[in-house]
Amino acid sequence: MKTATFENNLTQDRRDQTQDLQRALGRVVSCDGSRATIASTVGGMAHLGPDSWTVGRMISINLGSSRIVGLVFEMAAVQAVWDEGSDNAIHVQVELLGEVSETADGRTSFQSGISTYPPIGAVAHRIRASDLALVHDLGTRKAVAIGTLTQDPSIPATVCIDDMLARHFALLGTTGVGKSSAVALLLRRAIAARPRLRVLILDPHNEYASAFPDRALTIDAEGLDLPFWMFKLEEFAEVVFRGRSAFDEEADILREVVGVARERYRSGSLRSSMRDLNSTLLKRPLDVGQGRREDSAGSAGDMPTPYRIIDVLAIIDDLIGMHEKRWPHASLRSLKVRLEALHGDPRYQFMFARANMMETMAPVIAQIFRVPHHGRPITVFQLGGLPSEVVDAVASVLARLAFDLAMASQGTYEILLLCEEAHRYVPANPTLGFLPTRQAIARIAKEGRKYGAYLGVVTQRPGELDPTILSQCSTIFAMRLANEVDQQIIRSAISDASASTLKFLSSVGNREAIAFGEGVATTMRMRFAELPRHELPAMDVVAGVEGRREPGLDDMVRRMRG
């Protein structure tokens, strides 16, 4: 096929009269409804130009009043031998994405899906820039630019922040492709578009503090106050037993003594909790003037009300000293030793040091969720300095509080919980991870949008992430993924007709992503905008260490001890 033979019927389609007549053109030779094959020729000594056939390029098939948009996903020469002296026939495989239609008054619109399929012999060529911009136009939805299209860097890549947040989003990619920078960019665009939005970042690597120097409050292990009495019994047991399954007797003892300790704190020192031990609710004596409580000691174990560890230890001592033993002496002694060791461990002082200086959880919520935010709506919660045994329990508390706060505010507080390394909290294997954390995050994913609680999922291992959580994320930014299992997860999540776009998942460049879902107009391959150096996450900043002083041995030991 000689491209010059197309000159007669392509003159009216040429937007720029200076275009080379020998630009890459072809004709449709087959079509099966979702894909088409285009026959074209390439000169034996052809050089790469802006109109050359390349994989990943968007093309247009001209039908006169409309143009079909396709994506090149495969190319092959017809003959196995390349002839450098003449033109060589090639076959270009394209996936049909949608259709650009023109009205009589000259207006154009794009729709996904095909209403009129191309006939055999229809002319195909590189898509015009105006059509490419129209394909990714969000229409009446509020668009926020986050980068540029890979096919044409002059066209901005836009997302609808409202839809991206309200229906949750996920950012997936292997290590080193620019995930953290992309997260920082998306969060900056989100808080600019939604001034009422508050963001809580679960940061296991302590890398996001440097990304928002002017917009975030950083909470680390030294500055954290998360009282132990705000933990539910399951969460507190996770801390007490250091991530191991508790003996049934010890767990039951802990439940009872915590309930009695809460009752003692509320009643003050005038009431002796010994009357409530080793007796049923019906046999317990009535207190004149105490009034009726909506929660009894037996049901108050999970209420976020204060109690004292010293009371818990005293109650265990009382149980040990009883003549009639309700619990084995060894179990009581073991639980007491665990609690004393936990209370004295300096790594857990964020739970115990100032816990009983607070009568309510209001100061904690005000600090973590920025109420009021005073121009800093982002909280970077650094989990890297916490003991590994307590990280899951802390994540559970934070996720639960985020949902409860949004629900209690009836949507006036919009809270985005961003889970970095999300596969640690909601793994695909239901036997792994911490159940309360999984439940708290799943509750945001399933019900959060009704109350203004949103979820952002960031992971390098989507194959290890709970598929239920990923399915709730309606906007996905897929960066480079080399693992075939991870790629298959993304293929199963994509809903529109451009599944061939995902063939590029293993080869996209750094800062590149394939975005699809509710937040974008159609599946697009884009490159995130580059952030200024001072807004990059800490682990993305390439800095030498030649000028930095080595810390002393004592300083290093102190850091290692937390």
SEKOL-98355 format. One record per residue (C-alpha): residue number from 0; x, y, z negated; residue in three letters. Coordinates in steps of 0.001 Angstrom, whole numbers, plus 500000, padded with zeros to 6 digits. Layout:
<recs>
REC; k; east; north; up; r
REC; NUM; X; Y; Z; Ala
...
</recs>
This chain:
<recs>
REC; k; east; north; up; r
REC; 0; 500000; 500000; 500000; Met
REC; 1; 501279; 503443; 500935; Lys
REC; 2; 500229; 506236; 498593; Thr
REC; 3; 500286; 508685; 501491; Ala
REC; 4; 497220; 506959; 502943; Thr
REC; 5; 495216; 508306; 499984; Phe
REC; 6; 495831; 511938; 500973; Glu
REC; 7; 492626; 512419; 502929; Asn
REC; 8; 490192; 511492; 500170; Asn
REC; 9; 492175; 512841; 497199; Leu
REC; 10; 492666; 516445; 498237; Thr
REC; 11; 489462; 517544; 496513; Gln
REC; 12; 490482; 515818; 493250; Asp
REC; 13; 493902; 517455; 493020; Arg
REC; 14; 493845; 520155; 490300; Arg
REC; 15; 497222; 521631; 491193; Asp
REC; 16; 498014; 522082; 494872; Gln
REC; 17; 501728; 521867; 494098; Thr
REC; 18; 501413; 518252; 492951; Gln
REC; 19; 503498; 515740; 494823; Asp
REC; 20; 501463; 513697; 497305; Leu
REC; 21; 503592; 510703; 496377; Gln
REC; 22; 502482; 510760; 492739; Arg
REC; 23; 501360; 507463; 491177; Ala
REC; 24; 498008; 506545; 492668; Leu
REC; 25; 496200; 503276; 493078; Gly
REC; 26; 492907; 501578; 493885; Arg
REC; 27; 490714; 499263; 491857; Val
REC; 28; 491003; 495699; 493172; Val
REC; 29; 489112; 493871; 490401; Ser
REC; 30; 486818; 494645; 487470; Cys
REC; 31; 485238; 492345; 484892; Asp
REC; 32; 483148; 494827; 482899; Gly
REC; 33; 485639; 495747; 480193; Ser
REC; 34; 488898; 495726; 482139; Arg
REC; 35; 490047; 496536; 485641; Ala
REC; 36; 493068; 495794; 487819; Thr
REC; 37; 494596; 498616; 489844; Ile
REC; 38; 496839; 497969; 492843; Ala
REC; 39; 499524; 500525; 493538; Ser
REC; 40; 503048; 500799; 494882; Thr
REC; 41; 506337; 501934; 493424; Val
REC; 42; 509319; 503001; 495493; Gly
REC; 43; 512333; 500743; 495299; Gly
REC; 44; 514524; 503593; 494026; Met
REC; 45; 511692; 505381; 492187; Ala
REC; 46; 512581; 507489; 489177; His
REC; 47; 510492; 507991; 486046; Leu
REC; 48; 508297; 511075; 486281; Gly
REC; 49; 505252; 512542; 484542; Pro
REC; 50; 502917; 510695; 486929; Asp
REC; 51; 504612; 507309; 486805; Ser
REC; 52; 502709; 504194; 485792; Trp
REC; 53; 503670; 503308; 482216; Thr
REC; 54; 502143; 501151; 479510; Val
REC; 55; 500147; 503200; 477004; Gly
REC; 56; 499183; 505910; 479502; Arg
REC; 57; 495599; 507047; 479921; Met
REC; 58; 494331; 506941; 483500; Ile
REC; 59; 491227; 508151; 485306; Ser
REC; 60; 489175; 506324; 487956; Ile
REC; 61; 487393; 508836; 490170; Asn
REC; 62; 483728; 508161; 490960; Leu
REC; 63; 482847; 511609; 492288; Gly
REC; 64; 480459; 513107; 489710; Ser
REC; 65; 482030; 511096; 486885; Ser
REC; 66; 485419; 509686; 485949; Arg
REC; 67; 486078; 506483; 484065; Ile
REC; 68; 488812; 506678; 481424; Val
REC; 69; 491098; 503691; 480982; Gly
REC; 70; 494202; 502703; 479057; Leu
REC; 71; 497145; 500946; 480715; Val
REC; 72; 498100; 497943; 478601; Phe
REC; 73; 499950; 495691; 481079; Glu
REC; 74; 501883; 496019; 484349; Met
REC; 75; 503464; 493497; 486696; Ala
REC; 76; 505048; 493450; 490156; Ala
REC; 77; 503166; 491345; 492702; Val
REC; 78; 506378; 489851; 494086; Gln
REC; 79; 508970; 488280; 491862; Ala
REC; 80; 511803; 489958; 493844; Val
REC; 81; 512260; 493736; 493774; Trp
REC; 82; 512959; 495426; 497114; Asp
REC; 83; 514990; 498591; 496638; Glu
REC; 84; 514656; 499552; 500301; Gly
REC; 85; 510875; 499940; 500431; Ser
REC; 86; 507748; 500249; 498312; Asp
REC; 87; 506872; 497401; 495959; Asn
REC; 88; 503292; 496432; 495180; Ala
REC; 89; 502298; 496321; 491514; Ile
REC; 90; 499183; 495421; 489551; His
REC; 91; 498206; 497641; 486619; Val
REC; 92; 495833; 496229; 483974; Gln
REC; 93; 493668; 498835; 482275; Val
REC; 94; 491017; 498669; 479571; Glu
REC; 95; 487928; 500787; 480225; Leu
REC; 96; 487294; 503138; 477307; Leu
REC; 97; 484518; 505480; 478377; Gly
REC; 98; 483233; 507910; 480952; Glu
REC; 99; 483587; 511660; 481589; Val
REC; 100; 480480; 513110; 483246; Ser
REC; 101; 480001; 516472; 484926; Glu
REC; 102; 476696; 518364; 485062; Thr
REC; 103; 475529; 520637; 487867; Ala
REC; 104; 476604; 523759; 485975; Asp
REC; 105; 480144; 522430; 485589; Gly
REC; 106; 479996; 521257; 481957; Arg
REC; 107; 481722; 518008; 481076; Thr
REC; 108; 481108; 515469; 478333; Ser
REC; 109; 482652; 512177; 477274; Phe
REC; 110; 480801; 509091; 476122; Gln
REC; 111; 482164; 505781; 474925; Ser
REC; 112; 481080; 502881; 477075; Gly
REC; 113; 480529; 502660; 480809; Ile
REC; 114; 477266; 503458; 482567; Ser
REC; 115; 478587; 503165; 486149; Thr
REC; 116; 481391; 500695; 486840; Tyr
REC; 117; 484051; 501455; 489442; Pro
REC; 118; 483596; 499839; 492864; Pro
REC; 119; 486417; 497959; 494532; Ile
REC; 120; 488640; 500513; 496221; Gly
REC; 121; 487936; 503367; 493779; Ala
REC; 122; 490918; 505689; 493363; Val
REC; 123; 492829; 505740; 490060; Ala
REC; 124; 495474; 508196; 488868; His
REC; 125; 496840; 509809; 485713; Arg
REC; 126; 494121; 511451; 483622; Ile
REC; 127; 493862; 515206; 483812; Arg
REC; 128; 494742; 517119; 480632; Ala
REC; 129; 491246; 518581; 480205; Ser
REC; 130; 489707; 515100; 480315; Asp
REC; 131; 492239; 513765; 477820; Leu
REC; 132; 491379; 516577; 475399; Ala
REC; 133; 487676; 515908; 475937; Leu
REC; 134; 488077; 512210; 475107; Val
REC; 135; 489443; 513085; 471657; His
REC; 136; 487164; 516071; 471041; Asp
REC; 137; 485162; 515789; 467802; Leu
REC; 138; 482331; 517893; 469217; Gly
REC; 139; 480297; 519672; 466537; Thr
REC; 140; 482212; 518024; 463675; Arg
REC; 141; 484828; 520088; 461851; Lys
REC; 142; 488210; 519180; 463322; Ala
REC; 143; 491546; 519447; 461519; Val
REC; 144; 494794; 519015; 463441; Ala
REC; 145; 497237; 516506; 461936; Ile
REC; 146; 499610; 516062; 464881; Gly
REC; 147; 499618; 515640; 468649; Thr
REC; 148; 498582; 512959; 471108; Leu
REC; 149; 501341; 510646; 472228; Thr
REC; 150; 500136; 510777; 475844; Gln
REC; 151; 500274; 514598; 475944; Asp
REC; 152; 502081; 516493; 473139; Pro
REC; 153; 500324; 519714; 474173; Ser
REC; 154; 496978; 518336; 472948; Ile
REC; 155; 496406; 518299; 469171; Pro
REC; 156; 495350; 515103; 467423; Ala
REC; 157; 492392; 515986; 465203; Thr
REC; 158; 490376; 514226; 462508; Val
REC; 159; 487168; 515076; 460693; Cys
REC; 160; 488285; 515362; 457073; Ile
REC; 161; 484704; 515137; 455767; Asp
REC; 162; 484065; 511775; 457426; Asp
REC; 163; 487552; 510490; 456658; Met
REC; 164; 487095; 511119; 452938; Leu
REC; 165; 483430; 510269; 452479; Ala
REC; 166; 483820; 506845; 454071; Arg
REC; 167; 487321; 506224; 452667; His
REC; 168; 490524; 505792; 454673; Phe
REC; 169; 493586; 503568; 454864; Ala
REC; 170; 497124; 504197; 456081; Leu
REC; 171; 499078; 501067; 456951; Leu
REC; 172; 502638; 500605; 458131; Gly
REC; 173; 505894; 498879; 457391; Thr
REC; 174; 508707; 500448; 455402; Thr
REC; 175; 510521; 503374; 456981; Gly
REC; 176; 507938; 504437; 459584; Val
REC; 177; 506894; 507636; 457786; Gly
REC; 178; 503909; 506527; 455690; Lys
REC; 179; 504698; 508778; 452745; Ser
REC; 180; 505164; 511821; 454963; Ser
REC; 181; 501876; 511064; 456716; Ala
REC; 182; 500118; 510749; 453346; Val
REC; 183; 501522; 514100; 452214; Ala
REC; 184; 500341; 515711; 455458; Leu
REC; 185; 496829; 514242; 455203; Leu
REC; 186; 496457; 515326; 451581; Leu
REC; 187; 497545; 518879; 452345; Arg
REC; 188; 495007; 519066; 455176; Arg
REC; 189; 492322; 517535; 452935; Ala
REC; 190; 492652; 520000; 450055; Ile
REC; 191; 492754; 522891; 452536; Ala
REC; 192; 489526; 521716; 454188; Ala
REC; 193; 487798; 520730; 450907; Arg
REC; 194; 488687; 523291; 448190; Pro
REC; 195; 486634; 521402; 445568; Arg
REC; 196; 488518; 518170; 446145; Leu
REC; 197; 490674; 516790; 443354; Arg
REC; 198; 493297; 514181; 444216; Val
REC; 199; 494773; 511566; 441882; Leu
REC; 200; 497811; 509770; 443344; Ile
REC; 201; 498877; 506469; 441800; Leu
REC; 202; 502583; 506809; 442584; Asp
REC; 203; 504544; 503632; 441760; Pro
REC; 204; 507813; 504941; 443247; His
REC; 205; 507758; 508478; 441783; Asn
REC; 206; 508157; 510023; 445225; Glu
REC; 207; 505254; 512445; 445691; Tyr
REC; 208; 506136; 515039; 443057; Ala
REC; 209; 508466; 516822; 445474; Ser
REC; 210; 505871; 516784; 448276; Ala
REC; 211; 503495; 519199; 446511; Phe
REC; 212; 505648; 521574; 444477; Pro
REC; 213; 503013; 524302; 444654; Asp
REC; 214; 499806; 522258; 444585; Arg
REC; 215; 500306; 519376; 442170; Ala
REC; 216; 500759; 518562; 438506; Leu
REC; 217; 503142; 515689; 437860; Thr
REC; 218; 502473; 513348; 434942; Ile
REC; 219; 505282; 510980; 433986; Asp
REC; 220; 505778; 508603; 431090; Ala
REC; 221; 507180; 511331; 428844; Glu
REC; 222; 504376; 513831; 429467; Gly
REC; 223; 501527; 511316; 429485; Leu
REC; 224; 498885; 511099; 426795; Asp
REC; 225; 496518; 508203; 427432; Leu
REC; 226; 495170; 507106; 424012; Pro
REC; 227; 494835; 503399; 423444; Phe
REC; 228; 491212; 503844; 422308; Trp
REC; 229; 490248; 504895; 425859; Met
REC; 230; 491105; 501403; 427114; Phe
REC; 231; 488328; 498856; 427422; Lys
REC; 232; 488913; 495658; 425502; Leu
REC; 233; 490004; 493783; 428630; Glu
REC; 234; 492462; 496552; 429460; Glu
REC; 235; 493796; 496776; 425913; Phe
REC; 236; 494185; 493000; 425774; Ala
REC; 237; 496228; 493167; 428995; Glu
REC; 238; 498618; 495491; 427186; Val
REC; 239; 498665; 493565; 423918; Val
REC; 240; 499370; 490196; 425513; Phe
REC; 241; 501788; 491689; 428101; Arg
REC; 242; 499957; 490437; 431173; Gly
REC; 243; 499679; 486847; 429953; Arg
REC; 244; 496445; 485066; 429237; Ser
REC; 245; 495475; 485456; 425611; Ala
REC; 246; 494589; 482560; 423378; Phe
REC; 247; 490824; 482442; 423020; Asp
REC; 248; 490984; 482878; 419259; Glu
REC; 249; 493292; 485888; 419429; Glu
REC; 250; 491129; 487565; 422062; Ala
REC; 251; 488031; 487033; 419939; Asp
REC; 252; 489805; 488327; 416847; Ile
REC; 253; 490914; 491432; 418723; Leu
REC; 254; 487367; 492078; 419896; Arg
REC; 255; 485997; 491839; 416371; Glu
REC; 256; 488624; 493901; 414602; Val
REC; 257; 488531; 496689; 417203; Val
REC; 258; 484752; 496920; 416819; Gly
REC; 259; 485043; 497101; 413031; Val
REC; 260; 487884; 499655; 413289; Ala
REC; 261; 485703; 501885; 415458; Arg
REC; 262; 482923; 501555; 412898; Glu
REC; 263; 485304; 502427; 410064; Arg
REC; 264; 486565; 505512; 411935; Tyr
REC; 265; 483026; 506765; 412500; Arg
REC; 266; 481899; 506004; 408961; Ser
REC; 267; 484953; 507446; 407288; Gly
REC; 268; 486562; 506045; 404169; Ser
REC; 269; 483317; 505923; 402164; Leu
REC; 270; 482169; 502726; 403809; Arg
REC; 271; 483999; 499470; 403312; Ser
REC; 272; 484232; 497384; 406443; Ser
REC; 273; 484749; 494263; 404322; Met
REC; 274; 480998; 494000; 403931; Arg
REC; 275; 480703; 493558; 407703; Asp
REC; 276; 483351; 490870; 407974; Leu
REC; 277; 482285; 487261; 407801; Asn
REC; 278; 478588; 488200; 407916; Ser
REC; 279; 475898; 488438; 410522; Thr
REC; 280; 474233; 491644; 411636; Leu
REC; 281; 470944; 490748; 409869; Leu
REC; 282; 472699; 490089; 406556; Lys
REC; 283; 474690; 493316; 406525; Arg
REC; 284; 473533; 495834; 403912; Pro
REC; 285; 471847; 499033; 405002; Leu
REC; 286; 473514; 502382; 404408; Asp
REC; 287; 471198; 505100; 403191; Val
REC; 288; 471711; 508311; 405152; Gly
REC; 289; 473754; 506694; 407892; Gln
REC; 290; 470868; 506855; 410345; Gly
REC; 291; 470325; 504633; 413328; Arg
REC; 292; 473207; 504264; 415774; Arg
REC; 293; 472656; 503398; 419385; Glu
REC; 294; 475802; 501271; 419357; Asp
REC; 295; 476648; 498786; 416666; Ser
REC; 296; 480041; 497420; 415779; Ala
REC; 297; 479354; 494361; 417856; Gly
REC; 298; 478630; 496316; 421029; Ser
REC; 299; 480955; 499265; 420588; Ala
REC; 300; 484162; 497508; 421580; Gly
REC; 301; 484276; 499185; 424982; Asp
REC; 302; 483002; 502614; 423943; Met
REC; 303; 485649; 505357; 424486; Pro
REC; 304; 485553; 506436; 420841; Thr
REC; 305; 488623; 506795; 418612; Pro
REC; 306; 489892; 504306; 416078; Tyr
REC; 307; 493205; 503802; 414281; Arg
REC; 308; 495695; 501007; 414748; Ile
REC; 309; 496457; 501165; 411034; Ile
REC; 310; 492812; 500269; 410426; Asp
REC; 311; 493071; 497337; 412844; Val
REC; 312; 496098; 496001; 410975; Leu
REC; 313; 494375; 496498; 407606; Ala
REC; 314; 491301; 494612; 408816; Ile
REC; 315; 493467; 491719; 409985; Ile
REC; 316; 495103; 491665; 406533; Asp
REC; 317; 491619; 491532; 405000; Asp
REC; 318; 490741; 488588; 407207; Leu
REC; 319; 493949; 486821; 406210; Ile
REC; 320; 493130; 487333; 402537; Gly
REC; 321; 489591; 485965; 402717; Met
REC; 322; 488875; 482843; 400740; His
REC; 323; 486708; 481424; 403524; Glu
REC; 324; 488768; 481520; 406698; Lys
REC; 325; 486862; 482458; 409844; Arg
REC; 326; 489975; 482332; 411994; Trp
REC; 327; 493141; 480255; 411794; Pro
REC; 328; 495829; 481903; 409726; His
REC; 329; 498411; 481438; 412513; Ala
REC; 330; 496231; 483272; 415061; Ser
REC; 331; 495647; 486206; 412721; Leu
REC; 332; 499353; 486452; 411907; Arg
REC; 333; 500312; 486209; 415604; Ser
REC; 334; 497917; 488993; 416619; Leu
REC; 335; 499167; 491245; 413848; Lys
REC; 336; 502785; 490734; 414919; Val
REC; 337; 501856; 491544; 418526; Arg
REC; 338; 500104; 494778; 417529; Leu
REC; 339; 502924; 495884; 415234; Glu
REC; 340; 505515; 495256; 417950; Ala
REC; 341; 503419; 497115; 420501; Leu
REC; 342; 502846; 500072; 418184; His
REC; 343; 506547; 500341; 417427; Gly
REC; 344; 507765; 499984; 421019; Asp
REC; 345; 509017; 503423; 422205; Pro
REC; 346; 507971; 502633; 425785; Arg
REC; 347; 504310; 502631; 424694; Tyr
REC; 348; 504336; 505915; 422841; Gln
REC; 349; 502145; 507480; 425520; Phe
REC; 350; 499353; 505297; 424107; Met
REC; 351; 499997; 505684; 420382; Phe
REC; 352; 502100; 508760; 419551; Ala
REC; 353; 499333; 511382; 419776; Arg
REC; 354; 496299; 509132; 420192; Ala
REC; 355; 494625; 510115; 416898; Asn
REC; 356; 495229; 513816; 417399; Met
REC; 357; 492307; 513747; 419857; Met
REC; 358; 488718; 513282; 418791; Glu
REC; 359; 487372; 513033; 422350; Thr
REC; 360; 488695; 512148; 425781; Met
REC; 361; 488089; 515682; 427091; Ala
REC; 362; 491781; 516767; 426951; Pro
REC; 363; 492848; 513634; 428814; Val
REC; 364; 490296; 514115; 431597; Ile
REC; 365; 491139; 517815; 431823; Ala
REC; 366; 494816; 517035; 432342; Gln
REC; 367; 494551; 514065; 434701; Ile
REC; 368; 491664; 515266; 436854; Phe
REC; 369; 492557; 518968; 436811; Arg
REC; 370; 489436; 520434; 435184; Val
REC; 371; 489811; 523303; 435965; Pro
REC; 372; 492553; 522814; 438513; His
REC; 373; 494059; 526357; 438391; His
REC; 374; 495265; 526121; 441998; Gly
REC; 375; 496784; 522645; 441544; Arg
REC; 376; 494116; 520144; 442589; Pro
REC; 377; 496558; 517208; 442976; Ile
REC; 378; 497764; 515023; 440131; Thr
REC; 379; 500797; 512866; 440839; Val
REC; 380; 500610; 510066; 438299; Phe
REC; 381; 504072; 508519; 438194; Gln
REC; 382; 503770; 504846; 437315; Leu
REC; 383; 507439; 504095; 437915; Gly
REC; 384; 508454; 505029; 434380; Gly
REC; 385; 505816; 502899; 432647; Leu
REC; 386; 506434; 499329; 431482; Pro
REC; 387; 505455; 496913; 434221; Ser
REC; 388; 503129; 495061; 431829; Glu
REC; 389; 500930; 498120; 431370; Val
REC; 390; 500744; 499450; 434941; Val
REC; 391; 497690; 497401; 435945; Asp
REC; 392; 495790; 498383; 432802; Ala
REC; 393; 496609; 502078; 433290; Val
REC; 394; 495499; 501900; 436941; Ala
REC; 395; 492251; 500310; 435781; Ser
REC; 396; 491610; 503104; 433274; Val
REC; 397; 492323; 505829; 435842; Leu
REC; 398; 490148; 504282; 438574; Ala
REC; 399; 487309; 503757; 436108; Arg
REC; 400; 487539; 507329; 434821; Leu
REC; 401; 487596; 508709; 438380; Ala
REC; 402; 484331; 506982; 439221; Phe
REC; 403; 482669; 507826; 435903; Asp
REC; 404; 483641; 511496; 436143; Leu
REC; 405; 482342; 511819; 439704; Ala
REC; 406; 479101; 510070; 438797; Met
REC; 407; 478584; 512142; 435633; Ala
REC; 408; 479120; 515362; 437594; Ser
REC; 409; 476434; 514297; 440105; Gln
REC; 410; 478782; 514964; 442998; Gly
REC; 411; 479967; 518432; 441940; Thr
REC; 412; 483429; 517010; 441236; Tyr
REC; 413; 484879; 515403; 444362; Glu
REC; 414; 487697; 513039; 443439; Ile
REC; 415; 490028; 511194; 445804; Leu
REC; 416; 491905; 508252; 444297; Leu
REC; 417; 494952; 507503; 446444; Leu
REC; 418; 496436; 504054; 445791; Cys
REC; 419; 500008; 503757; 447021; Glu
REC; 420; 501100; 500104; 447333; Glu
REC; 421; 497417; 499181; 447042; Ala
REC; 422; 498079; 495459; 447513; His
REC; 423; 499470; 495430; 443974; Arg
REC; 424; 496106; 496392; 442486; Tyr
REC; 425; 493662; 494622; 444828; Val
REC; 426; 495514; 491615; 446280; Pro
REC; 427; 493891; 489298; 448790; Ala
REC; 428; 494346; 486331; 446463; Asn
REC; 429; 491564; 486647; 443839; Pro
REC; 430; 493646; 484747; 441295; Thr
REC; 431; 496348; 487438; 441361; Leu
REC; 432; 496223; 490966; 440051; Gly
REC; 433; 494188; 492339; 437156; Phe
REC; 434; 490436; 491802; 437436; Leu
REC; 435; 489294; 495105; 435806; Pro
REC; 436; 491567; 497062; 438170; Thr
REC; 437; 490138; 495212; 441160; Arg
REC; 438; 486604; 495864; 439928; Gln
REC; 439; 487207; 499569; 439274; Ala
REC; 440; 488715; 500190; 442723; Ile
REC; 441; 486077; 498046; 444430; Ala
REC; 442; 483366; 500077; 442713; Arg
REC; 443; 484752; 503286; 444221; Ile
REC; 444; 485014; 501623; 447631; Ala
REC; 445; 481433; 500340; 447562; Lys
REC; 446; 479528; 503020; 445650; Glu
REC; 447; 481836; 506021; 445356; Gly
REC; 448; 480629; 507988; 448377; Arg
REC; 449; 477205; 508465; 446742; Lys
REC; 450; 478783; 510359; 443856; Tyr
REC; 451; 481769; 512080; 445471; Gly
REC; 452; 484416; 509500; 444523; Ala
REC; 453; 486650; 508666; 447501; Tyr
REC; 454; 489370; 506091; 448051; Leu
REC; 455; 492606; 506282; 449992; Gly
REC; 456; 494537; 503044; 450531; Val
REC; 457; 498232; 503018; 451459; Val
REC; 458; 500102; 499756; 451912; Thr
REC; 459; 502855; 498130; 453939; Gln
REC; 460; 501260; 494685; 453622; Arg
REC; 461; 497648; 494771; 454817; Pro
REC; 462; 497694; 490974; 454998; Gly
REC; 463; 498050; 490884; 451190; Glu
REC; 464; 495283; 493439; 450597; Leu
REC; 465; 491775; 492403; 449626; Asp
REC; 466; 489866; 492393; 452960; Pro
REC; 467; 486734; 493645; 451187; Thr
REC; 468; 488515; 496849; 450203; Ile
REC; 469; 489986; 497340; 453677; Leu
REC; 470; 486585; 496786; 455298; Ser
REC; 471; 485188; 499689; 453260; Gln
REC; 472; 487780; 502062; 454774; Cys
REC; 473; 486083; 503387; 457882; Ser
REC; 474; 489075; 505433; 459102; Thr
REC; 475; 492382; 503619; 459554; Ile
REC; 476; 495787; 504984; 460560; Phe
REC; 477; 497843; 501988; 461688; Ala
REC; 478; 501552; 502727; 461960; Met
REC; 479; 504203; 500230; 463052; Arg
REC; 480; 503481; 496699; 461825; Leu
REC; 481; 505877; 493930; 462817; Ala
REC; 482; 504176; 491069; 460979; Asn
REC; 483; 501734; 489112; 463150; Glu
REC; 484; 499397; 488463; 460202; Val
REC; 485; 499216; 492187; 459451; Asp
REC; 486; 498527; 492953; 463098; Gln
REC; 487; 495720; 490410; 463159; Gln
REC; 488; 494112; 492109; 460159; Ile
REC; 489; 494012; 495390; 462075; Ile
REC; 490; 492652; 493729; 465211; Arg
REC; 491; 489777; 492299; 463201; Ser
REC; 492; 489044; 495727; 461692; Ala
REC; 493; 488828; 497706; 464934; Ile
REC; 494; 485255; 498114; 466107; Ser
REC; 495; 485302; 499863; 469447; Asp
REC; 496; 486325; 498748; 472925; Ala
REC; 497; 489946; 499871; 472821; Ser
REC; 498; 491350; 496732; 471215; Ala
REC; 499; 494246; 496704; 473678; Ser
REC; 500; 495600; 499799; 471950; Thr
REC; 501; 496654; 497556; 469110; Leu
REC; 502; 499091; 495746; 471393; Lys
REC; 503; 501437; 498646; 470633; Phe
REC; 504; 501427; 498137; 466854; Leu
REC; 505; 504815; 496439; 466815; Ser
REC; 506; 506539; 499095; 468922; Ser
REC; 507; 505150; 502528; 468028; Val
REC; 508; 507771; 505042; 466961; Gly
REC; 509; 508348; 506658; 463588; Asn
REC; 510; 505558; 509083; 462582; Arg
REC; 511; 503363; 507527; 465276; Glu
REC; 512; 500051; 505892; 464470; Ala
REC; 513; 496997; 504416; 466112; Ile
REC; 514; 493964; 506049; 464488; Ala
REC; 515; 490469; 504660; 464787; Phe
REC; 516; 487200; 504770; 462919; Gly
REC; 517; 484662; 507308; 461714; Glu
REC; 518; 487115; 510157; 461229; Gly
REC; 519; 488234; 510356; 464877; Val
REC; 520; 486332; 510721; 468136; Ala
REC; 521; 487774; 507590; 469689; Thr
REC; 522; 490794; 505370; 469158; Thr
REC; 523; 493880; 507489; 469712; Met
REC; 524; 497594; 507023; 469668; Arg
REC; 525; 499079; 510052; 467968; Met
REC; 526; 502164; 511407; 466287; Arg
REC; 527; 501889; 513054; 462875; Phe
REC; 528; 503117; 516625; 462611; Ala
REC; 529; 506526; 517070; 461026; Glu
REC; 530; 506486; 518553; 457551; Leu
REC; 531; 508947; 521184; 456317; Pro
REC; 532; 511829; 519723; 454383; Arg
REC; 533; 510619; 521064; 451037; His
REC; 534; 507239; 519298; 451474; Glu
REC; 535; 508636; 515837; 452142; Leu
REC; 536; 508250; 513066; 449561; Pro
REC; 537; 511418; 512472; 447581; Ala
REC; 538; 512322; 509148; 449212; Met
REC; 539; 512018; 510706; 452675; Asp
REC; 540; 514521; 513482; 451947; Val
REC; 541; 517886; 512528; 453409; Val
REC; 542; 520373; 514057; 451023; Ala
REC; 543; 523935; 513176; 450246; Gly
REC; 544; 525079; 512416; 446748; Val
REC; 545; 528632; 513687; 447106; Glu
REC; 546; 527913; 516869; 445186; Gly
REC; 547; 525957; 515238; 442393; Arg
REC; 548; 527567; 514470; 439046; Arg
REC; 549; 527456; 510890; 437839; Glu
REC; 550; 525372; 510568; 434665; Pro
REC; 551; 527158; 509409; 431534; Gly
REC; 552; 526818; 505916; 430127; Leu
REC; 553; 524657; 507054; 427203; Asp
REC; 554; 522335; 508886; 429581; Asp
REC; 555; 522032; 505808; 431800; Met
REC; 556; 521232; 503556; 428825; Val
REC; 557; 518571; 506016; 427679; Arg
REC; 558; 516987; 505981; 431146; Arg
REC; 559; 517057; 502190; 431301; Met
REC; 560; 515295; 501999; 427948; Arg
REC; 561; 512595; 504321; 429238; Gly
</recs>
